Every structure is written in structure tokens, then in C-alpha cells.
Amino acid sequence: MKIKYFHLCGFLLVFLFTSCTVYRELPIEVLKPGKLMLPTDSRISLIYRNFKYSNDTTANYFRKDFVPVFDSENAKLDIDSIIAAKSLETLYEIFEDHQVASSIDVHKYNYLPSMKGEHLAPLNPDIIRNLARSNQADYIVSLETLSYLYSTYSRETVSQACDVVLAGIWAIYNGKTGSIITHLPQVDTLYWDHFDDMGKRIQVPPRLEALKMAVEEYVHTFGNEFITDWITTQRVIIIPPVEEFRQAAVHAYSHEWDEAEKYWQRYADERFGRLAFSARFNSAVKYEMSDDLNAALDWLDQAEETAKRYKNRNDLELLKWYSIILQERLTDMEKLIKLEESQK
């Protein structure tokens, strides 16, 4: 959404320099459901699949100035186990803190035997059902595989001093049927620069410490996909050089939307030309603020009729931007309603 917003700012500047109409940003808080939202009354088990691809040899090596180096300092440590345990521990904490489920259990990182192969297929449904049966889990969230590579760079011609690349696959299984619901590949990179904001050289973390820090960020990225939370974003209201629109804007910024709409309705008729577009567009924002998204889309459709008649490219682009946002919000609201109904 940020990309669309900054793109919007670009053509708003064009508006400001080519007309007396003002386009004002308005903050709005919206409830954003997690992309992987599960019923909050469900029971979840977390597990590490313990799978490695046959060509994955990064456990005992790192790179120094692009050259592979054997990690003799940590040769006696089972880095895979440390990283797997840290991943499950971090995900458990995220789920607990945000009450993602009513019950969350964690299987030991080595609960499943280590496996290697060329291809990663879903776990056998019998295995999933047995895992779920042990603690009556509705869902199994599995870290199927995770590879990592720590690199350091002594030359300042390279922008970062060191980085950690993490590449893995997550999966969510239905505990009752044993079938896979979805799988999610994830690749993240955590960087450390040569210098901080004050120009002071940064102390590069050693390999194991850097891996632990990186895996926390990695798991947080995945865990956030389950979290429903309020986010602050921006909307736009249009203020043509007409006194009633200025007064309506004052009411809108005071969240007096019904009062603001009274002014906009005076100009919503098609006979007012482009003023009708502004009035209809602003009315769409008003109804979104009231969580009546269907009414908001109706007003946006009416605004589009006016914009097409006058063939104003900027108006049409603004409509396209806002239409995408409203459709996303409608989808989000339907997800929240569906989840609420499933928990009754």
C-alpha cells in the first residue's frame, strides 16, 4: 500500500500546481486481518520438519569476501539444532503474545528424524494425524526446511560488513485430516553495515550470534502473517475552491462525517460537473469511515461515471488507487466475519 500511496503523492503534486483544488491526506485506522489467520479458539502444534536438501552444505561453512570458509570455531556445535530450536521458540512467543490460538504446543526440534533429499513433499497425513492426536491439535505449523549463510566483507566497496541469508519453507497442516493447507517459501536477508549513523565503525557479530539474530527476524516475518491488528494508513479528500467543500473538510477532520456529507450531497448531482466527482469521491471516503464498504463502492462507481465523462486522467488514476484499497478492505472484512462465524 505504501508504494501506491507514494505514487499517489506524485500526481497530487501535479494537481496542486495545475488547479486550485486541494487534495488533503486524512489518517485512518483499519483492522487488518492476518493473511494466514486461523480461528483463535483452535489448538496449534509447532514442529521442525528436520529436512535438508542434498546439496545444502552451509551448516559448517560461511563466506569471507565471497570465499567459502570452514567454521572451525563452531565445528563441535550442532548449528542446525540451535537454529531450529530458536525458530520454534520465537514462533511460540509470537503466537502467545498475540493470542493467535487458544493453545500452542511446541515439539522438540529433533522430534522428527533428520532427512535429506532432492525434493520436499508434504508430510504423510498419518504422521500429521499422529502429531495432532498427541495434544489434540487442530493445526500443525511446520518449519519444513531452513538453510542459512553467513558472509563477511572486509572491503568497504561492498555496502555491508556482513549479512545472513535465510531460505526456508513453512507449511500448515490440518490436524484432523492430515492434509496440507498451504506452504510458504520465505527468503530473507539481514544486513550489518560497516558504519552506524554517526559514522562509527560497527562491531560485526560473530557467526552464531548473527544467525540467532537473523532467525528471530525471519520468524517474526512469518509470524506476523497470523496477526490481526490495527494499522494507520492514509486516505484523501478533495477540496475544490468552493466554500461548502472547505467547511465539509473542517467537519471531516473533526470526524463529523454526517455533517461533512451534508455539504457534499449538495454537489453530488451530475449537473455540477467535476464538483460532482469531488462530492461523490468524498462521500465514498465517508462511508468507508463508517465501515459501510458497499456504500463506499457505490459512491466510487458514481464518481467514476463522472470522471469518465470528463476523461480526466488524474481523476481516473485516483479512482483506480482508491478502488483497489476498498476492494482489499472488503475482502479483509469478509475474512473477519467468516472467522467470527466459525467460532460461534
N, C-alpha and C positions, 0 to 999 in steps of 0.2 A: 504493500500500500504506500510505503514511503516513496517508491520510485514514481508511482502515479502522481503522488502529491507534489513532488518537486517538478515533475513535468507540467503539472497544472500551474505552478507558480510562474513558469516561463511564459505561458500565454496570458496569465493575469497581468504581467508587466506590460505586455503589448496592449491590453485593454486600457490600462491606466494612462498610457501615453497617446492613445488614439481616441479616447472619448472621455466624457465627464462621469461616466458610470463607474462606481466604485465596487470592488469585489472584496468583501471582508471575510477573514477567516473566523471561524467560530469553534471553540473547543467542545468536544462531545465525548462522553464516556459510554462505551458499549461493552456488553458482555460477550466475550469471545470464547466459544467452546473449544476444547482441545480437539485436534484433528483425530486423535486416537482415543477419544473419550469412551470410557467403559462405565457401566452402571455403578454408582457409588456404593450400592449395597452388595456388591459382588466380593468374592474372595479370590485373591490373586497369589500365585506362587511364582517366584523368580528363580531362574536357573541358568547356569552356564552350559552350553551345549558341548563345549570342550572339543570343538572340531578345528582342525588346521588343514589348509590346503597343502598338498605335497611339496609345492615349490616355495613355501613360506619358511625362510631361514633367518628371519630378522630377530628372533628371540635372543640370540647371543652376539649380535653384531650391531654396530652403529656406524655412522659415516662421519669422517673428519675431512672437511674440504673435498667432499664428493668421493672419497676413497673408503671402501668398507674396512672396518677395524674390529677385531675380536675384542669383546668386552671381558678382559681378564679379571677386572676388579670385581665383577658380579658373576663370575663363571660358576660359582657354587650355589648361586641363588636360583630358584625356580621363578623366573620373571613372569612367565605366563600365569602361574598360580596367584602371584601377588597382584597382577593387573586384573585378573578375573575376579578375585575377592573384592578388590577395590571397586570394581564396576557394580557388582551386586549390592555392596554396602551403600554406595552412593545412590543407586536407584531406589533402594528401600527407604532411605532417608527422604528422598524427594516425594515418594508416594505417601509416606507417613505425614510429612509436613503439610501436604496439600489434600490429605484425606481422599486420595484417589479411589480407595476401596475400603470396605468395612473391615477386611482382614488381609494382611500381607505377610506371606511367609517366604523365607529365603532358604533354598537348598545350598548345601556346601558347594564351593566352586568345583570340587572334584567328585560330585555326586554321580555324574555320568562318566564313563571311561573315556580316556583320550582317544581320538580318532583322527586319521589323516585320509585324504582322498583328493581326487581330481574334481569332483562335483559335490555340491552340497544339496541334498534332497531334504524335504521336511522329515521330522522325526516320525517314526512309526506311530500310528494312532494308539496302539496298545500301550506303548511307552508313556504317551501323554496321559491316557486314562489312568494308568497306574500311578503316575506322579500326582495327578489331581486327586485320586482317591485317598492318598495318604493324609491329606489335610483338607479334603472336601473343596478343592479349588474349582472355581468356575472358569478361570482363565490361567494359562501358563504364559508368562512373558519370558522369552528365552534370548539370551545373547548367544547367537548361533556360532559366531566366529569373530575373532578380533586380531588384527595384525597391527604392528606399530613399528615406527622407525624414527630413531633419534639421530639428529645431524647437528654438527657444529661447524662454524665457518670462522676462520681466523682472519680472512681477508675482508676488509671493510668495503670492498667493492660489492660484496653481497649485502643486501639490505638488512638481513637479520643475522644475529650472532649464533642462534641455534633455533631449531624447530623440531616439533614432534608431529608426524603424520600418523593418524589413526584411521584404519579402514575396517569396517565390520558389517555384520548383518544381524538385525534383530528379527524376531518372529513372535507372533501372538497366536496361541492355540486355544481352541475351545476345549475346556477340561472335560466336558461330558461326552462329546463326540470324538475327541482326539484329532479333529481336523484342523488344519492351519487356516487362520482367519486372514492374516496378511503377513508379509515380510517386508522389511525396510532396510535397504543398503544405506550406509552412512559413512561419509568420508569427511574428516575434519583435520585442520592443521592449526597448531598453536605455535605462535612465534615469540621469540625474545629478541629485541633489537640490541644493537651494540651500545646505544646510549639512551638514557632516560630523557624526559622533557627538559631537564636542567642542563643537559649536555654531559652528565656524569656517566662514566662507563658502567654498564650493568654487569653484575656478577652472574655469569651463566650457570644455571643449576646443573648439577651432575645428572647422569642419565636416569637413574632410578627415580630421583626426586622429580625430574621433568616429566617422566612417564606418568607418575601418580597425579601430578597437577593437570596434565593433559587429559587423562582419562576422566577426571572429575568434570571438566568442561564438556567432554564428549558425551558423557552420560546425562548431564544436565540438558544438553540439546535434545536428546531423545526423550527424557522425562517430561520436558515442557510440553511435548505433544499431547500429553494426557490431561493437562491442567486447563480448567475453565477459569477465566479471570477477567476482571475489568481492565480495559485498556483505554487510554486517552488518545483520541485522534482529532482530525480537523474536518470541518465542513465549511462551505462557502455560502454566504447570502449576497444577493445582488442589490445594489443601491443606486438606481438611476437618479439623475438630478431632478427629483420631484420630492416635495416636502413630505408627502404622505409616506414615501418609502424611507425617508430619513427617520421619521417618527416610528415607523414599524421596526427599523433596525434597533432603535433605543429599547423598545419593548423586547425584542428578540434577545438582546444581550443581557436583559434582566430576567430572561426565561419566562417572560409573559407572552407565551406563544399565541394564545387565543386573541389577545389584544393586537398583536402584530398581524395576525391573519385578517383581522377586520379591514386593515388598510390594504393588504394585498388583494383581497377579494374585490375591492373597488376597481381594480385594473386587470382582473383576470379574464375579462371578456375579450374575444378576438379582435374587436374593433379598436383596441388600444395598441395594436401592433406589437412592437418589440417590448413595450412595457408589459404586455400580457405575458410574454415569455418570462420576464423577471418575476412577475407576480406568481406565475404557476410554478416556476422553479423553486422560489422561496417557500411556497406552500408545501412542496414536496419535502423540504427540509423540516418544516414544522411538524408534519405528520410522522416523519422518521423520529423526531424527538419525542413524540407521543407513543412510539413503538407500534404505530399503525402502518406497517410497511406496505401493505396492499394499497392503502390510500395514497401513500407517498409515491408508489409506482404509477398509480393512475394520474396523479398530478404531473409526474415527469413525462408520461405519454402525451398529455395535453401540451406541455411545454415543447415537446419535440415537434408536434404538429405546427406550432408557430415558428420554431427555428427552421424547419424545412421550407416553410413558405418564404421566409426571408433569405434562406440559403447563407446564413452567417456561419462561417467555418468555425469561429471561436465558440459560438453558442453550441454548435453541434459537438465539438470536442469536449466541452464542459459537460454536456448531457451524457456523452459516452462514458466519461470518467465516473460520474455520479451513478449512472445506471449499473455499472459493474459493482460499485460499492453496495448499492441497495440489494442487488441480487445475492451478493455474498452474505449480507446481513439476513436476508430472508432464509437462505439455506442454513445459516447458523441457528436462527430461531427455531426452524423446523427440527433441527437436531436436538436442541434443548427440550423442546416439547415432547419429542419422541422418547428421549431418555427419561423425562419425568413420568410419562405414562407407563413406561416399562417397569418403573419402580413402585407403582401403586399396588 
